[in-house]
C-alpha cells in the first residue's frame, strides 16, 4: 500500500475531456459540496473478500490508507486518483438497467502499472466500490456490503476501457446505478481495492488474485452542472408562481372592462345587465 500526490490536476482532466458530452455533464463548474463539510472520514473495520478474523482485521485495518481526492493510491495493478464524486439523472449514450435510475459517478484517473496490457478489465470492475448506499441496482460482493460499479467508461468517448494498456493515464468514470426511488446521498463510502500478482494453485498460471481494500474514505458528493441548472430552473419556476399568487391576492389583472381591477366591470354600481342584453 502506498499513497502519493497525484500528478494530473483538475484543469488537465477537463482539458483532455473537453470534447466529451459525458465529461461536460460531470465536470463543468460551478460545483459545490452537497454534504455537511465532511472531507474524509475513515470507516470502521470491515473485512473484505474472505472474512478476516477479528485479530487479523485489526492488523489489516492499520494497513489501509485514507483515500483522498486528488491523491494517487496504488491499488495493484492500477494507480488510481479519485477526482470527485457526483450524481446525475442521465448521461449521453449510457443506459441504466432500470428505467428512471440515476448515476452516482466517481471520476478518476487510472493508470495500469503492470508490464503488459490487461484484457477484459476484470480487476478494474472492483477497483473502486461503494458501501452503505441505499437503492443501488448492483448487488454487493458476496460476504460484504461492497458494491461494484455498473459501468466503467472512458470520459472522452464513453467507451469501455479494454484493453488497459500499461503506463497510460486514462480519465474515467465509475458509474453506480441508483434507483429513482432512493434519495441521492450527500456523501458516500468509497473503497479502493488492490490485487496480488501470483500463481494460480490449480493450473499454475500467473494472474491477479486476492482482492483487498487498500484505501477507503467517506467522500462528499458535489453538485454537478446539471444539478446547478435544474436548481436554477426550479427557483425561476417558484418565483413565477409566487408572482402569480401575489397578483391574484392583490386583485391586479382581474376585474372589469375598464381595467381598474376593482371588480365593478366599469358599470354603475348596482346596475345589472340582462342575459343577452347589451353590456
Secondary structure, DSSP 8 states (H G I E B T S, - for coil): --EEE-SS-HHHHHHHTTT-HHHHHHH-S---B-SSS---B-------SS---HHHHHHHHHT-EE--TTEEEEETTEEEEEEEEEEES-BTTB--SSTT-EEEEEEEEEEE-SSS-BSTTHHHHTSEEEES-TTBSS---TTSSEEE-SEEEETTT--B--SB-BT-EEEEEEEEEE-TTS---SEEEEEEEEEEEEE-TTT--EEEEEEEEEEEEEEE-B--HHHHHHHHHHHHHHHHHHHHHHHHHHTTT-S-TTS--SSSTTS-TT----TTS--
